[in-house]
Amino acid sequence: MSKRYFGNFQVVDDVNKEFAITGSTRVKDTEILFAFYGTAPYEGDAIVIFERTGKLFEVNASHCSCYGLEDQWAPEETSWEALKIRKFYTCDDDQKPLVSLRALIDAHIPKETS
């Protein structure tokens, strides 16, 4: 399996800790498809893509230097097609996570036949 965690997210426990996820809403490692948390000076942003009960979800969050990601865990059901047309940005200069995200999305979109 290719790399799934980027930036300040190294393992699933980082996701649960930074978002302050507790109880039955905690995300499991087997559910995570992509997780990125970048922290540029005075700000941060995160993208998490995961599957649960056969459905695809995304979480997007950001903060200034005064706060963190806590209380922003709000999964929204999505689809690979919806993710494909989205433009993703990050406050981090490292574009490798976004390249990996695009590759993950492209891998889940059926190739068009002529």
Secondary structure, 3 states (H helix, E strand, C coil): CCCCEEECCCCHHHHHHHHCCCHHHCCCHHHEEEEEEEEECCEEEEEEEEEECCEEEEEEEEEECCCCCCCCCCCEEECHHHHHCCCCCCCCCCCHHHHHHHHHHHHCCCCCCC
